[in-house]
């Protein structure tokens, strides 16, 4: 592929390599979760002492969104993505020799920050892919990220069973290193913005929110449905563990396989957004999600209906996210890294609030009322998206052609 500083475009192979790298990277934030009890026994501490590991990893991810994702606007993908993947592999290897819980917490704070290379991959696609196929390309990366999250606990559990949690981290580090080496050849080496210093690039995140009303609207809509997303999934785990269901952790976890439909929808949603515009995809996706939450409210105790409703709820949210994120990058593709960082920081922050709210609301108001809250949140998100004033770049480009 010929690379120039102006007009750089990613090939299909490059998009696929970025999707693979994103999935391999993001999986490391979740892969150890099935092994927390084993880690606790190894360190001689209670299992409850290791549960904060997931929160520490998420905190690192939020910090990485602010400090590392904007680097997409400063460095070329060929230099940036493999270097951060290499750093992630090194951090995983260091975590595998942690002497105690505190050392592992510190290690996974840094691992969480490094896994934001997945968000960098998404920003790279949004920045360098042809505008007429931007949503499709970002949908491919979203599919890779979704697959990484979906399979991470399963693969991590198997690896820990075969070679222990320390050995699992070393194997995962190897996967990350191979992905970095294999993907480097497909990535462009030019086209990075060189006119801003690092502090200026990172410091621009708050000003972007002030400058672009479209970014605020997109972020507000995304925050609402990701709040609802976590309200549903965390609330479901809590409720199914209670009587009269009293399901085991393994059985509750198996419901996450309903997310396979959402994984399949991401690329389709990208194609539809490129053809018909992001607002239409968001509107219909969130309508499906809102209806699904109402079905979820009366589906506990009916596994078949519960799985179907979870699958359609996930699919609607995933479709909306692909279209929304592509529209965020389209605001100013040259600043895709900072725009993506601003959006995702608010997005994941709202998701964390949804997870906390789930634990409170499931006790205070019950599952049914909680699902009404989720339906209202997704409906308001759809209304905000419909107020969008930005002309969809991909649609206009298609019409002009």
Protein Blocks (a to p, Z undefined) as FASTA:
>chain_A
ZZdfehpacdfklmmmmmmmmmmmmmmmmmmmmmmmmmmmmnopafklmmmmmmmmmmmm
mmmmmmmmmmmmmmcfklmmmmmmmmmmmmmmmmmmccbfklmmmmmmmmmmmmmmmmmm
mmmmmmmmcfklmmmmmmmmmmmmmmmmmmmmmmmmmmmmmnojklmmmmmmmmmmmmmm
mmmmmpcfehiafkbcfklmmmmmmmmmmmmmmlmmmmmmmmmmmmmmmmmmmmmmmmmm
pcfklpafklmmmmmmmmmmmmmmmmmmmmmmmmnopklmmmmmmmmmmmmmmmmmmmgo
plmlmmmmmmmmmmmmmmmmmmmmmmmmmmommlmmmmmmmmmmmmmmmmmmmmmmmmmm
mmmnojmlmmmmmmmmmmmmmmmmmmpcbdcfklmmmmmZZ
